[in-house]
């Protein structure tokens, strides 16, 4: 989409950022941004840049270990439950207390990342 040796035409910044998902090339320094049509290579200006310009908003999906937070929580709950059923937590004392503590920690992590 964008060549590595390209510089911003507005400010000369050699490090342009690429949002491949939205086909946008932008400069964080001055805010210059263009949308590139991957099929044709046509370039459409989005933002011309300037001293007060900001880089276009880029959506970053939240994840925990590369998974959606809800998927992480459900999978973690399943692993903790199976470990409790098979007795892996006997060494820590009461298995139900250990299960509850780990589930509370897992839920707290999920709430922080969702």
TORPA-4810 file (N, C-alpha, C, O; in nm, 3 decimals):
<nodes>
NODE_1_0.083_-0.118_0.000_0.000_0.000_0.000_0.088_0.124_0.000_0.070_0.210_-0.086_X
NODE_2_0.179_0.137_0.091_0.269_0.251_0.095_0.412_0.198_0.097_0.441_0.099_0.163_X
NODE_3_0.499_0.265_0.026_0.637_0.222_0.024_0.703_0.264_0.154_0.666_0.365_0.214_X
NODE_4_0.801_0.188_0.197_0.867_0.214_0.323_0.951_0.342_0.319_0.972_0.405_0.423_X
NODE_5_1.001_0.381_0.200_1.087_0.498_0.191_1.011_0.626_0.157_1.073_0.727_0.124_X
NODE_6_0.880_0.624_0.164_0.800_0.743_0.136_0.803_0.835_0.257_0.809_0.790_0.371_X
NODE_7_0.799_0.965_0.231_0.795_1.065_0.338_0.666_1.145_0.322_0.608_1.150_0.214_X
NODE_8_0.624_1.207_0.430_0.502_1.288_0.429_0.523_1.407_0.335_0.623_1.478_0.346_X
NODE_9_0.430_1.430_0.242_0.447_1.543_0.150_0.426_1.678_0.219_0.465_1.781_0.164_X
NODE_10_0.365_1.680_0.336_0.340_1.806_0.407_0.458_1.848_0.494_0.504_1.962_0.486_X
NODE_11_0.507_1.754_0.577_0.610_1.791_0.675_0.743_1.719_0.653_0.843_1.754_0.716_X
NODE_12_0.746_1.618_0.565_0.869_1.546_0.538_0.899_1.434_0.636_1.007_1.374_0.629_X
NODE_13_0.808_1.404_0.727_0.828_1.297_0.825_0.848_1.165_0.750_0.760_1.125_0.673_X
NODE_14_0.962_1.096_0.771_0.987_0.972_0.696_0.911_0.850_0.751_0.914_0.744_0.690_X
NODE_15_0.846_0.865_0.865_0.777_0.751_0.927_0.626_0.768_0.917_0.562_0.822_1.008_X
NODE_16_0.570_0.723_0.807_0.425_0.727_0.788_0.364_0.602_0.849_0.421_0.493_0.840_X
NODE_17_0.248_0.617_0.910_0.176_0.504_0.967_0.072_0.455_0.869_0.014_0.533_0.793_X
NODE_18_0.048_0.324_0.871_-0.047_0.263_0.779_-0.155_0.191_0.860_-0.125_0.108_0.946_X
NODE_19_-0.280_0.224_0.831_-0.394_0.152_0.887_-0.445_0.063_0.774_-0.529_0.103_0.694_X
NODE_20_-0.392_-0.061_0.768_-0.421_-0.151_0.657_-0.569_-0.189_0.652_-0.624_-0.211_0.545_X
NODE_21_-0.632_-0.198_0.769_-0.773_-0.239_0.773_-0.862_-0.137_0.702_-0.957_-0.175_0.633_X
NODE_22_-0.831_-0.009_0.718_-0.911_0.097_0.655_-0.845_0.155_0.531_-0.898_0.249_0.472_X
NODE_23_-0.731_0.101_0.489_-0.655_0.147_0.372_-0.621_0.295_0.382_-0.641_0.370_0.287_X
NODE_24_-0.569_0.335_0.498_-0.534_0.475_0.521_-0.386_0.485_0.555_-0.334_0.406_0.635_X
NODE_25_-0.318_0.583_0.493_-0.179_0.616_0.525_-0.182_0.754_0.586_-0.240_0.847_0.529_X
NODE_26_-0.119_0.770_0.706_-0.123_0.900_0.772_0.007_0.930_0.844_0.086_0.841_0.875_X
NODE_27_0.026_1.059_0.869_0.143_1.110_0.938_0.100_1.155_1.077_0.014_1.242_1.090_X
NODE_28_0.159_1.097_1.181_0.124_1.137_1.317_0.177_1.275_1.352_0.127_1.341_1.443_X
NODE_29_0.278_1.318_1.280_0.341_1.446_1.311_0.253_1.564_1.271_0.232_1.656_1.350_X
NODE_30_0.201_1.563_1.147_0.124_1.678_1.100_-0.023_1.646_1.074_-0.103_1.738_1.058_X
NODE_31_-0.060_1.518_1.069_-0.199_1.481_1.049_-0.239_1.457_0.905_-0.356_1.428_0.878_X
NODE_32_-0.147_1.468_0.812_-0.178_1.443_0.671_-0.223_1.298_0.656_-0.160_1.207_0.709_X
NODE_33_-0.334_1.276_0.584_-0.386_1.140_0.567_-0.449_1.123_0.430_-0.514_1.215_0.378_X
NODE_34_-0.430_1.005_0.372_-0.493_0.970_0.245_-0.547_0.829_0.254_-0.492_0.744_0.325_X
NODE_35_-0.655_0.805_0.182_-0.711_0.670_0.171_-0.665_0.615_0.036_-0.676_0.683_-0.066_X
NODE_36_-0.614_0.493_0.037_-0.564_0.429_-0.084_-0.656_0.314_-0.120_-0.682_0.225_-0.038_X
NODE_37_-0.707_0.317_-0.243_-0.792_0.207_-0.290_-0.699_0.091_-0.326_-0.621_0.103_-0.421_X
NODE_38_-0.706_-0.022_-0.253_-0.614_-0.132_-0.280_-0.629_-0.193_-0.419_-0.532_-0.245_-0.474_X
NODE_39_-0.747_-0.185_-0.476_-0.770_-0.246_-0.608_-0.709_-0.162_-0.720_-0.646_-0.216_-0.811_X
NODE_40_-0.727_-0.032_-0.712_-0.682_0.054_-0.822_-0.557_0.134_-0.789_-0.487_0.177_-0.880_X
NODE_41_-0.528_0.154_-0.661_-0.414_0.236_-0.622_-0.446_0.385_-0.619_-0.358_0.466_-0.592_X
NODE_42_-0.573_0.422_-0.647_-0.612_0.563_-0.643_-0.604_0.615_-0.500_-0.637_0.546_-0.405_X
NODE_43_-0.559_0.740_-0.488_-0.539_0.804_-0.358_-0.642_0.914_-0.342_-0.658_0.998_-0.430_X
NODE_44_-0.713_0.913_-0.227_-0.812_1.016_-0.196_-0.769_1.087_-0.069_-0.760_1.023_0.036_X
NODE_45_-0.742_1.218_-0.074_-0.702_1.290_0.048_-0.816_1.290_0.151_-0.932_1.312_0.116_X
NODE_46_-0.781_1.266_0.276_-0.877_1.270_0.385_-0.854_1.396_0.467_-0.948_1.467_0.502_X
NODE_47_-0.727_1.421_0.499_-0.690_1.533_0.582_-0.562_1.591_0.525_-0.467_1.518_0.498_X
NODE_48_-0.558_1.722_0.507_-0.443_1.784_0.443_-0.330_1.813_0.539_-0.222_1.854_0.495_X
NODE_49_-0.350_1.795_0.667_-0.244_1.818_0.763_-0.239_1.964_0.806_-0.331_2.041_0.778_X
NODE_50_-0.135_1.998_0.873_-0.120_2.132_0.926_-0.080_2.124_1.073_-0.081_2.016_1.131_X
NODE_51_-0.046_2.237_1.131_0.005_2.232_1.269_-0.097_2.185_1.371_-0.059_2.122_1.470_X
NODE_52_-0.226_2.213_1.353_-0.326_2.177_1.452_-0.396_2.045_1.420_-0.484_2.002_1.495_X
NODE_53_-0.358_1.982_1.311_-0.429_1.861_1.268_-0.390_1.742_1.354_-0.278_1.735_1.406_X
NODE_54_-0.481_1.651_1.369_-0.459_1.527_1.443_-0.461_1.410_1.345_-0.520_1.419_1.238_X
NODE_55_-0.397_1.301_1.384_-0.403_1.181_1.303_-0.545_1.126_1.307_-0.614_1.143_1.408_X
NODE_56_-0.591_1.063_1.200_-0.727_1.010_1.201_-0.743_0.904_1.310_-0.649_0.833_1.345_X
NODE_57_-0.863_0.897_1.363_-0.890_0.800_1.470_-0.878_0.659_1.414_-0.932_0.628_1.307_X
NODE_58_-0.809_0.575_1.485_-0.789_0.437_1.444_-0.848_0.350_1.553_-0.812_0.363_1.670_X
NODE_59_-0.939_0.262_1.517_-1.005_0.175_1.613_-0.916_0.055_1.641_-0.875_-0.016_1.549_X
NODE_60_-0.887_0.033_1.768_-0.810_-0.084_1.808_-0.900_-0.171_1.895_-0.946_-0.128_2.001_X
NODE_61_-0.925_-0.291_1.849_-1.012_-0.382_1.923_-0.938_-0.431_2.047_-0.821_-0.467_2.040_X
NODE_62_-1.008_-0.432_2.160_-0.948_-0.476_2.285_-0.936_-0.627_2.284_-1.024_-0.697_2.235_X
NODE_63_-0.826_-0.676_2.340_-0.807_-0.821_2.345_-0.722_-0.857_2.466_-0.645_-0.775_2.517_X
NODE_64_-0.736_-0.980_2.510_-0.653_-1.037_2.615_-0.589_-1.161_2.557_-0.658_-1.256_2.520_X
NODE_65_-0.457_-1.162_2.549_-0.383_-1.273_2.489_-0.434_-1.305_2.348_-0.437_-1.421_2.308_X
NODE_66_-0.472_-1.201_2.274_-0.517_-1.217_2.136_-0.660_-1.263_2.121_-0.704_-1.291_2.009_X
NODE_67_-0.735_-1.271_2.232_-0.874_-1.317_2.227_-0.967_-1.203_2.267_-0.928_-1.111_2.339_X
NODE_68_-1.090_-1.211_2.220_-1.193_-1.122_2.266_-1.206_-1.139_2.417_-1.200_-1.253_2.464_X
NODE_69_-1.225_-1.030_2.495_-1.232_-1.045_2.641_-1.338_-1.144_2.690_-1.311_-1.218_2.785_X
NODE_70_-1.455_-1.149_2.628_-1.557_-1.243_2.672_-1.514_-1.388_2.645_-1.538_-1.475_2.728_X
NODE_71_-1.452_-1.413_2.531_-1.402_-1.546_2.500_-1.294_-1.587_2.599_-1.290_-1.701_2.645_X
NODE_72_-1.205_-1.492_2.633_-1.102_-1.518_2.732_-1.164_-1.555_2.867_-1.120_-1.650_2.931_X
NODE_73_-1.265_-1.480_2.909_-1.330_-1.505_3.038_-1.398_-1.643_3.039_-1.383_-1.719_3.135_X
NODE_74_-1.472_-1.675_2.933_-1.541_-1.804_2.927_-1.441_-1.920_2.923_-1.460_-2.020_2.992_X
NODE_75_-1.336_-1.907_2.844_-1.234_-2.012_2.837_-1.161_-2.028_2.969_-1.134_-2.139_3.013_X
NODE_76_-1.127_-1.915_3.032_-1.061_-1.920_3.162_-1.147_-1.985_3.268_-1.099_-2.063_3.349_X
NODE_77_-1.276_-1.952_3.267_-1.369_-2.013_3.362_-1.376_-2.164_3.340_-1.378_-2.241_3.437_X
NODE_78_-1.378_-2.207_3.216_-1.383_-2.350_3.186_-1.255_-2.420_3.236_-1.262_-2.529_3.293_X
NODE_79_-1.140_-2.358_3.215_-1.013_-2.417_3.258_-1.009_-2.426_3.411_-0.969_-2.529_3.466_X
NODE_80_-1.049_-2.318_3.479_-1.049_-2.319_3.626_-1.147_-2.424_3.679_-1.116_-2.495_3.774_X
NODE_81_-1.264_-2.433_3.618_-1.363_-2.531_3.662_-1.312_-2.675_3.642_-1.327_-2.758_3.731_X
NODE_82_-1.252_-2.703_3.527_-1.196_-2.837_3.503_-1.083_-2.868_3.601_-1.072_-2.981_3.650_X
NODE_83_-0.999_-2.769_3.628_-0.889_-2.791_3.724_-0.944_-2.820_3.863_-0.888_-2.902_3.936_X
NODE_84_-1.054_-2.755_3.899_-1.117_-2.781_4.029_-1.177_-2.921_4.032_-1.160_-2.993_4.131_X
NODE_85_-1.247_-2.959_3.927_-1.310_-3.091_3.921_-1.206_-3.203_3.929_-1.228_-3.303_3.998_X
NODE_86_-1.094_-3.187_3.861_-0.991_-3.291_3.861_-0.895_-3.282_3.979_-0.800_-3.360_3.988_X
NODE_87_-0.920_-3.187_4.071_-0.845_-3.181_4.197_-0.708_-3.119_4.190_-0.624_-3.148_4.275_X
NODE_88_-0.681_-3.034_4.092_-0.551_-2.970_4.083_-0.527_-2.867_4.193_-0.413_-2.827_4.217_X
NODE_89_-0.633_-2.823_4.260_-0.619_-2.718_4.361_-0.621_-2.774_4.504_-0.631_-2.696_4.599_X
NODE_90_-0.612_-2.906_4.521_-0.614_-2.965_4.656_-0.497_-2.918_4.739_-0.510_-2.904_4.861_X
NODE_91_-0.385_-2.893_4.678_-0.266_-2.848_4.750_-0.283_-2.709_4.811_-0.210_-2.673_4.904_X
NODE_92_-0.378_-2.632_4.762_-0.399_-2.496_4.812_-0.505_-2.491_4.921_-0.543_-2.382_4.964_X
NODE_93_-0.553_-2.602_4.966_-0.655_-2.604_5.070_-0.792_-2.628_5.011_-0.810_-2.717_4.927_X
NODE_94_-0.889_-2.550_5.054_-1.027_-2.565_5.010_-1.038_-2.534_4.860_-1.006_-2.423_4.817_X
NODE_95_-1.082_-2.632_4.783_-1.090_-2.615_4.637_-1.192_-2.511_4.595_-1.169_-2.437_4.499_X
NODE_96_-1.305_-2.503_4.666_-1.408_-2.407_4.628_-1.360_-2.264_4.652_-1.388_-2.175_4.572_X
NODE_97_-1.288_-2.243_4.761_-1.234_-2.109_4.789_-1.131_-2.071_4.682_-1.129_-1.957_4.636_X
NODE_98_-1.047_-2.166_4.645_-0.948_-2.140_4.541_-1.017_-2.110_4.408_-0.978_-2.018_4.337_X
NODE_99_-1.120_-2.189_4.374_-1.196_-2.164_4.252_-1.257_-2.024_4.254_-1.245_-1.950_4.157_X
NODE_100_-1.321_-1.988_4.366_-1.383_-1.856_4.377_-1.283_-1.742_4.364_-1.310_-1.642_4.297_X
NODE_101_-1.168_-1.757_4.429_-1.064_-1.654_4.422_-1.013_-1.637_4.279_-1.001_-1.524_4.230_X
NODE_102_-0.983_-1.748_4.212_-0.935_-1.740_4.073_-1.043_-1.684_3.981_-1.013_-1.609_3.887_X
NODE_103_-1.169_-1.719_4.006_-1.278_-1.667_3.922_-1.295_-1.516_3.942_-1.321_-1.444_3.846_X
NODE_104_-1.280_-1.470_4.066_-1.287_-1.325_4.093_-1.174_-1.252_4.022_-1.196_-1.146_3.963_X
NODE_105_-1.052_-1.306_4.026_-0.939_-1.245_3.956_-0.961_-1.243_3.804_-0.934_-1.143_3.738_X
NODE_106_-1.011_-1.354_3.752_-1.038_-1.363_3.609_-1.146_-1.261_3.568_-1.134_-1.196_3.465_X
NODE_107_-1.249_-1.249_3.649_-1.358_-1.154_3.619_-1.308_-1.011_3.629_-1.347_-0.926_3.548_X
NODE_108_-1.223_-0.982_3.727_-1.166_-0.847_3.739_-1.083_-0.811_3.616_-1.092_-0.699_3.565_X
NODE_109_-1.003_-0.906_3.568_-0.924_-0.883_3.447_-1.015_-0.858_3.327_-0.990_-0.770_3.245_X
NODE_110_-1.121_-0.938_3.317_-1.217_-0.921_3.207_-1.283_-0.783_3.212_-1.297_-0.717_3.109_X
NODE_111_-1.324_-0.740_3.332_-1.389_-0.609_3.345_-1.294_-0.495_3.309_-1.337_-0.394_3.253_X
NODE_112_-1.167_-0.510_3.340_-1.071_-0.405_3.306_-1.046_-0.395_3.156_-1.015_-0.287_3.106_X
NODE_113_-1.059_-0.505_3.084_-1.028_-0.508_2.941_-1.148_-0.496_2.849_-1.131_-0.472_2.729_X
NODE_114_-1.270_-0.510_2.901_-1.387_-0.506_2.810_-1.421_-0.367_2.768_-1.516_-0.347_2.692_X
</nodes>
